[in-house]
Structures are given as structure tokens and as C-alpha cells.
Amino acid sequence: MAHAVTDLPSGPLDAYRTKASFNWKEMLHFIDGEEMLQFKQHVFKTLENDPVFARQPGEDISVEKKRELNFLRVKQLFRYNFLTKEDMMTNPWKVVILDDCLGMYDWALVAKYDLNKGMFAGTIASSGSGRHGKYVKDTEEMVTFGCFALTELSHGSNTRAMRTTATYDPSSQEFVINSPDFEAAKFWVGNMGKTATHAIVFAQLYTPDRVCHGLHSFIVPIRDPKTLLALPGVLVGDMGKKLGQNGLDNGFAMFHNVRIPRENLLNRTGDVTPDGYYVTPFKDPNKRFGASLGALSGGRIYITRMALVNLKLAVTVAVRFSATRKQFGPNHTEEIPVLEYQLQQWRLIPYLAAVYALEHFTKTIFMNFVEFQFGQLTRDNSDRQAEMGREIHAIGCSSKPLGSWTAQRGIQECREACGGHGYLAMNRLGDLRDDNDPNCTYEGDNNVLLQQTSNYLLNLFHAKLYNGVQIESPFHTVDFLDNHLKVLESKFTATTIEDCMEPEVSLAAYMWLICFLLEESQKRLEQQRALGKEEFEARNSSQVYYCRSLAITYIEQCCLQRFCNLTTDQDTPTDLRPVLRKLCALYGLWSLSNHMTTLFQGNYMTGRKPAELVQLTILRLCSELKNDVVALVDVLAPTDFILNSPIANADGELYKNLWSAVMQGSQVLERPSWWKEFCSHKPMVGSLRSKL
């Protein structure tokens, strides 16, 4: 089937492509599959052939113009309608692939489109009932344009503390929405700045008896769809320029006695009768609250994927640049590609390994989430479904930090590895860095989210220690912890580089690490409690070096385990296994090297030999993978139009493409409009110096 993939243009990159140990087209088909490959190429070609999506590398346009262009492109996406509802239900992974393709073009486009159709319409569909069908239909036809208003100026992560109120008035059968003060203004809401006509507003629900029933979601009109002017009682505006993704209009809103029909309450988790009585199918308020925020779980898992896509693009740019940029050499007459230098390999190739590890991991956890969602939709109330929810929550809360921090560090390394050319805006690494940055904080600050994961692990461990409950989970990410005492007896036994090149060596070390940190975190908590500290303070004092590290090692081990499984799976083509095994081993050792202190602290490793072996094996793997890296990024790379980085075009003509892009820049050869300020009015030196 490899014939279906177009050959890449011949050029300087052939020097490495011809040395690859595997067929890049076979790898491409293995990772994506025929259907997804065709779909991706269809999306890429559609955007490239549409003048609305035309752009220049590094173009300098105003925020206002970016917002206009982004909205026009969103309208085109409605017209193209790449995926029908039937497509999404038949193959949910196709939704992810579409967002990948659009995100490679511009994440602001994905955000604007998905916040409306996904977060707004999707939340109405999942949290509402039949009475809300009109809003879903209007959103699909762009009659209305929506946003998801959860966070406030003074509260983000602490969602329970949101202060916007929705008080029911039985005399008119309406809810009255109010912002108590400016600190309760809805803030950071995507689409709200300029374009949203409706918002899903999370507010504390009060019944006429003045009882607060907690956070609920309401459909609140905020602008007239015919004029985009604010409706009475609504103060809505734009937050201003951000560090990145400025095609998306993030905004704020305050409400003053804004009345909405009773039916605008999304009533899947709770409702109010016409005469003002609160009813809910949930006996436990905590479960109702968790269900009302269910839309965020899938979001965190996809943010992991978003970060991966950013890292894919950055690594593609840096590897192709490094393979064609020649500097210095063994003699004065010969220059060699910077990719030949050990330092450049050590800087870049581990991030390429991370990309391949995360590529498989993000797909598997998405399918785990789909399985969980299916259970929710079919009203599965089994214990397994509940446990699945807890596990997917723990995975999502730690996979987002893993993905976004890996991408954050990797993009910066790629930027520096491209030298001065990497600092040029047209080569896109700056935009990738800035557009990736919010992945670390939105839908939950990474460090805060990691506490959710460590709490999950510690609760399982506590139940095992004090109640004898077996540790196991639907997706098997924690099953090995049930045997933690035996795991803790193990030691690092590799004695050669060849031993360490097996991924199982890193996996065994990770299992020990997690068991050790789990036990140490539990001890730390008990010590803090013994000192008389309240539970809040005890947990607060047990994060650094304990619970935080526990959550990070847990998710790194999950990612590594699944990658390792892929390399031995019978469905993985035999010709691809050797390079995948090397990538897996490199990712494992490279990640493990961040935890060497703990490994020695707990006596899993002793003496100088283990650390030396880890370091030497990382360097060996980088060296052995060097001739494969160009082919490996060819598998990941989108078309040149989508990649939009002159130093990383598929033809490898680095200088020709960069020079051409520079010469096509706006006013590149013209004198500045303020040239007269240079040619006349010369300053009198010291004329403004103080006489004091």
C-alpha cells in the first residue's frame, strides 16, 4: 500500500533518507492507517487550495486582523464540514486527526471552532436534555456562536469557589444571573471577547428558600446575533493581546440582573421545578458536581495531544535543519551537517523518541476515554464504570503535564538547536513555543492537576494497607502496585550497554520508582499528620519531592509501558520493530535520567556504574538512530504549506528557501517610512542632560 504515499522531493536530505534502516512509508501506514492518511491529505490539500487560508511565513499582522482572518476561516470549516455526526460516531479517532491537521495550521482556528461546536454545543448535548435541542441545532448552523464560561477573574482551578449566582424567581419562572463584583467576572473565556452570542455560564444555583445547590450550568444570551452588540445587563469585552493564539478572542463578562428562562438550566445533573423546588438524580453532591464538569476530562486528554503536535512540528524543523546545516568539520576543507555532532544528537533525538512514545500513548488514552464515555452515554452504573472514571481522571490529570512540559522544553531546545535562524519568526519555532505555552495552565494548572493523580494512587495504596483491598484498575495502569513489596526488593541489574538498550530495563526501574515514591509519600503524609497538622496542611507539605514526583513517574511509566507493548505486539511489522525498540529504550532511559537521585536514594542503584551505563546507552542510542531521524520526521511532517517553515521544507533546500522567504517579505527592500528622521534633525548631544 506504500505506493499511495507521494514521494518526497529529492534534495540535500537524501543523504540521510537513503541511510534509513526502515521504509518511512511503511511506518506512516502503520501509525496512521490508510483511511486516516487519505483523510489527512484531503484536509491539507483543501486548506492549501483555498485562498482564505493563504498566508506567508512569519507574516506580521495586527491582532484585529488575526481575529478577522480566523473567523473567516472558521466559517469555511462550517462550509467544508469535514466530519459529519455519523463520521464521528463511526470513528471517534477521526475527530482527533482533524484537530491535529487544523492545529498544525493554527491552534487558534481549532480553539475557536471547537469551543463553539465542541465545548458549547457538546456540553449542551451531554449536560442538557431534549428541551435544549434548539441551541445545538442553531450552533451547528452558526445561527448562534457559543463559549464556555467557567473561570472567573479571582478563581480558576478552584471551581467550587466560583461566585457568579443564578437565583430562581418562581413568579416569572426565570433565573436571575448576577456577578457579585468585578472579581466574579467570567474571565479567560475563549470566543467571548468579540464573537460569542451565547455562553454556558457556570453559576451557584439558589432556590427561593435561599439554599445554594452548588455550581450548575446555564445557557445565557450575551450578544444580539444580528448586531453582535451586548444585551441589556451584560458587560462583555475582550481581554487584549496574549502571548500566543491571538486569532482567538478571549474575553470577560459581568452580569447584572440578567433574566433567562427556567429551561435554560442544563438539567442532566439537577433541575428546578416551576414552583422552585430543586431535584437531582444524585444523592451525593460531590458526584453531581463531578458529573457537571465532565466536559473537562476529555479536554485534558486532548491537550496532551495538542502539545504532542506542537513538538512534532518543532522536531521536524530542527531535524531537517540539522541535517542540511553544515558547520565546521574534521579539516578546513570539509564541513559536516550539525546533525553529525554528538551534542546536537543528544539535544534533539530524545525529543524525537518522546514524540513516538506520546504518539502511541495519546491514541491509547483517547480510546480509553471513548470507552468510558460510551459507558456514560449508556447509563452504565457498574462499579467498573465508576473505577474507570477515577482512572481516566488520574491519567488525564497527569498526561497533560507530561505532554505540555515535554513539548515546552523540547520546542525551546529545537529553537536553540537551529541557532539564529531558529529565532527568525518566519521559521515558526517562536509561534510554536508561544502557542504551546497555555497547554501548561488551561483546563487546570499542571502542578495542581498532578495532585489529583497522586491522590488517586495514595487512596488505592491506603485501601490496600488498611483494608486489604487489591490494587487493580480497568486500564491496568496500577495493577503492579498490588505487589509493591516484592517490587521494592528489586535492584538495577544491567551490567552492559547492550542490557540497557532493552526497554524492559527502564520499565523495571520505573516500577520500583513508583512503589518507592508511593511508600515514601504515604510515610510523609503520616509524619505530617502525627505532627498535628490538619489534612489540608499535611497534603500541602507533602507535594515537593514526594506526591508530585509520584504522579510524574506514574504517567511516564504508563507512557513507556504502552510504547514497549507496541514494539512487541504481533501486529507491529517486523521491519519496524528494531527502530521502534531503539526509540522506546531511548525514551525510557532519557526520562529515567531525571530521577537518578531518587534511584540512588532508595538504593535501587549503587556505585558509579549504573549512572554511567545509563549515560553511555543514551549516547549510543542517539548515535545509532542518527541515520534514521530524517526518515522518522518525514513520517510525522505535514505538507510544506502546513508546516510553514522555510528552513524545514521537504526538499531540504535550506538556504534557497530561506533566502526566497526573506526576499518575499513585505517592504524588505524599501527604506523606512520614517527615513526623514534619520536624514535630518540630528540630535544635539547632551541637550537634554540635566544641568543639576
DRENNUTI-750371 format. One record per residue (C-alpha): residue in one letter; x, y, z. Coordinates in steps of 0.2 Angstrom, whole numbers, padded with zeros to 4 digits, always signed. Each point is the difference from the previous one (the first is absolute). Example, Ala and Ser with C-alpha at 12.3 -4.5 7.8 and 13.67 -1.06 7.14 Angstrom:
<recs>
A+0062-0022+0039/S+0006+0017-0003/
</recs>
This chain:
<recs>
M+0000+0000+0000/A+0015+0012+0001/H-0002+0005-0018/A-0015+0011+0006/V+0012+0012+0009/T+0008+0013-0011/D+0019+0000-0001/L+0009+0014+0008/P+0010+0012-0011/S+0018-0005-0003/G+0013+0012+0008/P+0013+0002+0013/L-0010-0011+0013/D+0003-0015-0011/A+0017-0002+0008/Y-0009-0006+0015/R-0016-0007-0007/T+0010-0013-0010/K+0008-0006+0016/A-0016-0004+0010/S-0002-0017+0007/F-0018-0001-0004/N-0013+0005-0013/W-0008+0017+0005/K-0016-0004-0010/E-0002-0016+0009/M+0002+0009+0017/L-0013+0013-0006/H-0013-0013-0004/F+0003-0009+0016/I-0002+0016+0011/D-0015+0008-0010/G-0008-0014-0010/E-0006+0002-0018/E-0017+0009+0004/M+0008+0013+0012/L+0014+0003-0013/Q-0012+0004-0013/F-0010+0011+0011/K+0015+0010+0006/Q+0006+0003-0018/H-0018+0005-0004/V+0000+0013+0014/F+0017+0007-0004/K-0003+0002-0019/T-0017+0008+0003/L+0008+0013+0011/E+0014+0003-0012/N-0011+0002-0015/D-0012+0013+0009/P+0005+0018-0001/V-0008+0004+0017/F+0014-0011+0008/A+0014+0008-0010/R+0014+0007+0011/Q+0019+0005+0000/P+0013-0007+0012/G+0002+0012+0014/E-0013+0012-0006/D-0002+0015+0012/I-0018+0004+0001/S-0010+0009+0014/V-0010-0009+0013/E-0016+0007-0007/K+0004-0007-0017/K+0005-0017+0007/R-0017-0001+0008/E-0009+0005-0016/L+0010-0013-0010/N-0003-0013+0013/F-0018+0003+0000/L-0001-0001-0019/R+0009-0016+0000/V-0012-0007+0013/K-0014+0004-0011/Q+0009-0010-0014/L+0001-0015+0012/F-0019+0000+0002/R-0001+0000-0019/Y+0012-0014-0002/N-0008-0010+0014/F+0015-0012-0001/L-0009-0012+0013/T-0018-0004+0001/K-0008-0007+0016/E+0000-0017-0007/D+0018+0001-0004/M+0004+0005+0018/M-0011-0014+0007/T+0008-0013-0012/N+0018+0005+0004/P+0003+0012+0014/W+0018+0000-0003/K-0003+0009-0017/V-0006+0015+0011/V+0018+0000+0008/I+0008-0001-0017/L-0010+0015-0007/D+0005+0010+0015/D+0018-0005-0002/C+0000+0006-0018/L-0009+0016+0004/G+0012+0003+0015/M+0015-0002-0011/Y-0007+0014-0010/D-0005+0011+0015/W-0006-0004+0017/A-0010+0015+0001/L-0011-0006-0014/V-0002-0017+0009/A-0004+0009+0017/K-0013+0012-0008/Y-0009-0014-0009/D+0000-0013+0013/L-0004+0012+0015/N-0016+0003-0010/K-0005-0017-0007/G+0009-0011+0013/M+0000+0009+0017/F-0016+0010-0003/A-0011-0011-0010/G+0008-0016+0007/T-0003+0005+0018/I-0018+0004-0004/A-0002-0017-0008/S+0008-0009+0014/S-0006+0010+0015/G-0017+0006-0006/S-0016-0009-0006/G-0012+0000-0015/R-0006+0018+0005/H+0017+0006-0006/G+0001-0007-0017/K-0004+0017-0008/Y+0017+0007+0006/V+0010-0015-0007/K-0009+0002-0017/D+0003+0019+0000/T+0019-0003+0004/E+0002-0013-0014/E-0007+0013-0012/M+0010+0014+0007/V-0016+0010+0004/T+0007+0001+0018/F+0018+0000+0005/G+0005-0007+0017/C+0013+0000+0014/F+0003-0009+0016/A+0000+0012+0015/L+0007-0009+0015/T+0015+0010+0007/E-0001+0017+0008/L+0012+0014+0003/S+0004-0006+0018/H-0002-0019-0002/G+0006-0013-0012/S+0005-0017+0006/N-0011+0002+0015/T-0016-0003-0009/R-0011-0002+0015/A+0004+0018+0005/M-0008+0008-0015/R-0011+0014+0006/T-0011+0004-0015/T-0018-0003+0006/A-0016-0006-0008/T-0015+0003+0011/Y-0017-0008-0004/D-0015+0012-0001/P-0016-0011+0000/S-0011+0015-0004/S+0007+0001-0017/Q+0007-0017-0001/E+0017+0007-0004/F+0018+0000+0007/V+0008+0016+0004/I+0019+0000-0004/N+0011+0012+0010/S+0019+0003+0002/P+0002+0006+0018/D+0015+0011-0004/F+0013+0002-0013/E+0011-0015+0007/A-0015-0011-0004/A+0001+0005-0019/K+0001-0015-0011/F+0018+0001-0007/W+0011-0008-0013/V-0015-0006-0009/G+0005-0005-0018/N-0012+0008-0014/M-0008+0011+0013/G+0012+0015-0004/K-0009+0005-0017/T-0011-0013-0007/A-0010-0011+0012/T-0018+0003+0000/H-0004-0013+0014/A+0010-0007+0014/I-0001-0015+0011/V+0001+0009+0017/F+0005-0010+0015/A-0008+0008+0015/Q-0006-0004+0018/L-0018-0005-0001/Y-0011+0007+0014/T-0018-0005+0002/P-0013+0012+0008/D+0003-0007+0017/R+0017+0007-0001/V+0009-0017-0001/C+0015-0001-0011/H+0001-0016-0010/G+0017+0002-0006/L+0007+0003-0017/H-0011-0003-0015/S+0000+0005-0019/F-0012+0012-0009/I-0002+0006-0018/V+0001+0019+0001/P-0002+0011-0015/I+0014+0014+0000/R-0001+0008-0017/D-0013+0004-0013/P+0004-0013-0014/K-0005+0013-0013/T+0011+0014+0006/L+0013-0008+0012/L-0005+0014+0012/A-0001-0004+0019/L-0017-0004+0007/P-0007+0010+0014/G+0008-0004+0017/V+0015-0008-0008/L+0017+0008+0001/V+0011-0010-0013/G+0017+0004-0007/D+0017-0006-0006/M+0015-0003+0011/G+0013+0006-0012/K+0015-0007-0008/K+0007-0017+0007/L+0017-0008-0002/G-0006-0011-0014/Q-0016-0006-0009/N-0006+0018-0003/G-0012-0006-0014/L-0011-0005+0015/D-0010+0014+0009/N+0001-0004+0019/G-0012+0011+0010/F-0009+0004+0016/A-0018+0003+0005/M-0009+0007+0015/F-0019-0003+0002/H-0012+0012+0009/N-0018-0007+0002/V+0001-0009-0016/R-0016-0011-0001/I-0001-0016-0010/P-0014-0013-0001/R+0000-0014+0013/E+0003-0012-0015/N+0017+0007-0003/L+0007-0010+0015/L+0009-0015-0007/N-0009-0013+0010/R+0009-0017-0002/T+0007+0001+0017/G-0013+0011+0009/D-0016+0010-0004/V-0012+0012+0008/T-0019-0002-0001/P-0011+0014-0006/D-0005+0004+0018/G+0018+0000+0006/Y+0005-0017+0007/Y+0017-0007-0004/V+0001-0018-0006/T+0015-0011-0005/P+0003-0018-0004/F+0016+0001+0011/K-0001-0004+0018/D+0018+0005+0002/P+0004+0019-0004/N+0018-0004-0004/K-0005-0013-0013/R-0012+0013-0008/F+0013+0013+0000/G+0013-0012-0008/A-0013-0005-0013/S-0004+0019-0004/L+0019+0003-0004/G+0002-0016-0011/A+0003+0010-0015/L+0017+0005+0007/S+0007-0018+0001/G+0001-0003-0019/G+0007+0017-0002/R+0015-0004+0010/I+0003-0016-0009/Y+0000+0010-0017/I+0011+0013+0007/T+0013-0013+0002/R-0002-0003-0019/M+0001+0018-0004/A+0016+0002+0009/L+0006-0016-0010/V-0004+0008-0017/N+0009+0016+0005/L+0016-0011+0004/K-0002-0010-0016/L+0001+0017-0010/A+0015+0006+0010/V+0010-0016-0001/T-0004-0001-0019/V+0007+0018-0002/A+0015-0003+0011/V+0005-0017-0008/R-0002+0005-0018/F+0010+0016+0004/S+0014-0010+0009/A+0001-0012-0014/T+0003+0013-0013/R+0009+0014+0010/K+0019-0003-0002/Q+0013+0008+0012/F+0018-0004+0004/G+0007-0018-0003/P+0015-0011+0002/N+0011+0011-0011/H-0001+0018-0008/T-0006-0006-0016/E-0015-0010+0005/E-0016+0005+0010/I-0012-0013+0007/P-0018+0001+0005/V-0003+0005+0018/L-0010-0015+0002/E+0017-0010+0000/Y+0005+0008+0016/Q-0003-0010+0016/L-0007+0015+0009/Q-0013+0004-0013/Q-0006-0018+0000/W-0001+0000+0019/R-0010+0016+0000/L-0013-0005-0014/I-0001-0019-0002/P-0008-0004+0018/Y-0014+0013-0004/L-0003-0010-0017/A-0001-0016+0011/A-0012+0009+0011/V-0011+0005-0015/Y-0001-0019-0005/A-0004-0005+0018/L-0014+0014+0002/E-0007-0004-0017/H-0005-0017+0005/F-0004+0005+0018/T-0012+0014-0005/K-0009-0012-0011/T-0002-0014+0013/I-0006+0012+0014/F-0013+0008-0012/M-0007-0017-0004/N-0001-0003+0019/F-0009+0016+0001/V-0012-0005-0014/E-0004-0016+0009/F-0004+0009+0016/Q-0011+0013-0009/F-0009-0015-0008/G-0004-0006+0017/Q-0006+0017+0005/L-0012+0002-0015/T-0007-0018+0003/R-0003+0005+0019/D+0012-0014+0006/N-0001+0001+0019/S+0012-0015+0003/D+0014+0001+0012/R+0012-0003-0014/Q-0007+0016-0009/A+0003+0010+0016/E+0018-0007+0001/M+0003+0004-0018/G-0005+0018+0003/R+0012+0002+0015/E+0014-0008-0011/I-0003+0011-0015/H+0000+0015+0011/A+0017-0005+0007/I+0007-0003-0017/G-0007+0016-0007/C+0006+0011+0015/S+0018-0007-0003/S+0001-0002-0019/K-0003+0018-0003/P+0015+0005+0011/L+0010-0013-0008/G-0004+0005-0018/S+0000+0019+0002/W+0016+0001+0011/T+0009-0012-0012/A-0005+0011-0015/Q+0004+0016+0009/R+0018-0006+0003/G+0002-0008-0016/I-0006+0015-0011/Q+0012+0011+0009/E+0014-0013-0003/C-0005+0000-0018/R+0000+0019-0001/E+0018+0001+0007/A+0006-0015-0010/C-0004+0010-0016/G+0011+0014+0006/G-0004+0018-0007/H-0011-0007-0013/G-0011-0008+0013/Y-0003+0018+0007/L-0007+0006-0016/A-0019+0001+0001/M-0003-0007-0017/N+0007-0017+0005/R-0014-0002+0012/L+0009-0006+0016/G-0005+0015+0010/D-0018-0001-0005/L+0000-0019+0005/R+0008+0004+0017/D-0013+0014+0003/D-0015-0010-0006/N+0005-0015+0010/D+0003+0010+0016/P-0018+0001+0006/N-0001-0019-0001/C+0009+0000+0017/T-0013+0010+0009/Y-0018+0000-0008/E-0012-0013+0005/G+0010-0002+0016/D+0017+0006+0005/N+0012-0015-0003/N+0007+0000+0018/V-0018+0001+0007/L-0006-0014-0011/L+0014-0012+0005/Q-0007+0001+0018/Q-0016-0009-0007/T+0011-0014-0007/S+0010-0002+0016/N-0016+0000+0010/Y-0007-0014-0010/L+0016-0011+0002/L+0001+0004+0019/N-0019-0005+0002/L+0003-0016-0008/F+0016-0003+0010/H-0009+0004+0017/A-0015-0012-0004/K+0013-0013-0004/L+0010+0003+0017/Y-0015+0002+0012/N-0014-0010-0009/G+0009-0013-0010/V-0008+0006-0016/Q+0009-0006-0015/I+0007+0013-0011/E-0006-0002-0018/S-0008+0011-0013/P-0010-0002-0016/F+0014+0007-0011/H+0014-0009+0010/T+0011+0015+0003/V+0001-0004+0019/D-0001-0019+0001/F+0019-0002+0004/L-0002+0010+0016/D-0010-0014+0008/N+0017-0009+0001/H+0010+0015+0006/L+0010-0009+0013/K+0007-0012-0012/V+0004+0014-0012/L+0009+0010+0013/E+0012-0015+0003/S+0006+0002-0018/K+0016+0008-0005/F+0008+0007-0016/T+0009-0015-0008/A+0005+0005-0017/T+0019-0001-0002/T+0003+0005-0018/I-0006+0013-0013/E-0008-0015-0010/D-0011-0004+0016/C-0005+0018+0002/M-0006+0001-0019/E-0014-0011+0005/P-0016+0011+0005/E-0004-0013+0014/V+0015+0007+0010/S-0008+0017+0001/L-0017-0007+0003/A+0006-0010+0015/A+0009+0015+0007/Y-0016+0010-0002/M-0011-0013+0009/W+0012+0001+0015/L+0000+0019-0001/I-0019+0001+0001/C-0001-0013+0015/F+0014+0009+0009/L-0008+0018-0002/L-0017-0007+0004/E+0007-0007+0017/E+0010+0015+0003/S-0015+0012-0003/Q-0011-0010+0011/K+0013+0001+0014/R+0002+0018-0003/L-0018+0003+0002/E-0001-0010+0016/Q+0015+0010+0007/Q-0009+0016-0004/R-0016-0006+0008/A+0009-0006+0016/L+0007+0017+0002/G-0018+0006+0002/K-0002+0008-0017/E-0018+0000-0007/E-0002-0010-0016/F+0001+0015-0011/E+0017+0005+0007/A+0006-0018+0000/R-0003-0002-0018/N+0007+0018-0004/S+0016-0005+0009/S+0002-0016-0010/Q+0000+0005-0018/V+0018+0005-0004/Y+0011-0015-0002/Y-0014-0012+0005/C-0018+0001-0007/R+0005+0010-0015/S+0014-0011-0005/L-0011-0015+0003/A-0013+0006-0013/I+0013+0004-0013/T+0009-0017+0001/Y-0017-0008-0001/I-0005+0008-0016/E+0018-0002-0008/Q-0001-0019+0004/C-0018-0001-0008/C+0007+0008-0015/L+0016-0011-0001/Q-0010-0016+0004/R-0012+0003-0015/F+0014+0004-0012/C+0009-0015+0006/N-0015-0011-0003/L-0002+0007-0018/T+0018-0005-0004/T-0004-0018+0004/D-0017-0001-0006/Q-0003-0013-0014/D-0009+0013-0011/T+0016+0011+0000/P+0009-0003-0017/T+0016-0010+0003/D+0010+0013-0010/L-0005+0014+0011/R+0003-0008+0017/P+0019+0003+0001/V-0002+0019-0002/L-0015+0001+0011/R+0009-0010+0014/K+0015+0012-0001/L-0012+0015+0001/C-0009-0008+0015/A+0017-0004+0009/L+0006+0018-0003/Y-0016+0007+0007/G+0000-0011+0015/L+0018+0004+0005/W-0001+0018-0004/S-0015+0002+0011/L+0007-0010+0013/S+0016+0010+0001/N-0011+0014+0008/H-0003-0011+0015/M+0018-0006+0003/T+0001+0008+0018/T-0015-0010+0005/L+0006-0016-0007/F+0016+0002+0010/Q-0009+0006+0015/G-0010-0016+0002/N+0015-0011-0004/Y-0007-0006-0017/M+0016+0005-0007/T+0017+0000+0009/G+0018+0005-0005/R+0004+0010-0016/K-0003-0014-0013/P-0019+0002-0002/A+0000+0018-0003/E+0014-0002-0012/L-0009-0014-0010/V-0015+0011-0001/Q+0010+0015-0007/L+0010-0011-0012/T-0016-0009-0007/I-0009+0016-0003/L+0015+0006-0011/R+0001-0017-0008/L-0018+0000-0005/C+0001+0018-0006/S+0014-0005-0011/E-0008-0015-0007/L-0016+0009-0004/K+0009+0015-0008/N-0002-0007-0018/D-0019-0004+0003/V-0005+0017+0007/V-0004+0009-0017/A-0011-0015-0005/L-0008+0000+0017/V-0005+0018-0001/D-0006-0002-0018/V-0013-0012+0007/L-0006+0014+0012/A+0001+0015-0011/P-0015+0008-0009/T+0002+0008-0017/D+0011+0015-0002/F-0015+0012-0001/I-0006-0006+0017/L+0017-0001+0008/N+0003+0018-0005/S+0019+0001+0004/P+0012+0004-0014/I+0015-0009+0008/A-0010-0016+0001/N-0007-0003-0017/A+0000-0018-0006/D+0012+0004-0014/G+0014+0004+0013/E+0005+0016-0010/L+0003+0009+0016/Y+0009+0016-0006/K-0010+0001-0017/N-0017+0000+0009/L+0006+0011+0014/W+0007+0013-0012/S-0016-0001-0010/A-0011+0003+0015/V+0010+0015+0006/M+0000+0008-0017/Q-0019-0002-0001/G-0003+0009+0016/S-0010+0016+0001/Q+0010+0016-0004/V+0016-0010+0003/L+0010+0011-0013/E-0009+0016+0004/R+0007+0014+0011/P-0010+0003+0016/S-0015+0012+0000/W+0009+0010+0013/W+0016+0002-0011/K-0001+0019+0002/E+0003-0001+0019/F+0017-0008-0004/C+0005+0012-0014/S-0004+0016+0009/H-0003+0007+0018/K+0016-0007+0006/P+0001+0000+0019/M+0010+0012+0010/V+0010-0011+0011/G-0003+0004+0018/S-0014+0013-0003/L-0012-0009+0012/R+0013-0004+0013/S-0005+0006+0017/K+0009+0016+0005/L-0001-0005+0019/
</recs>
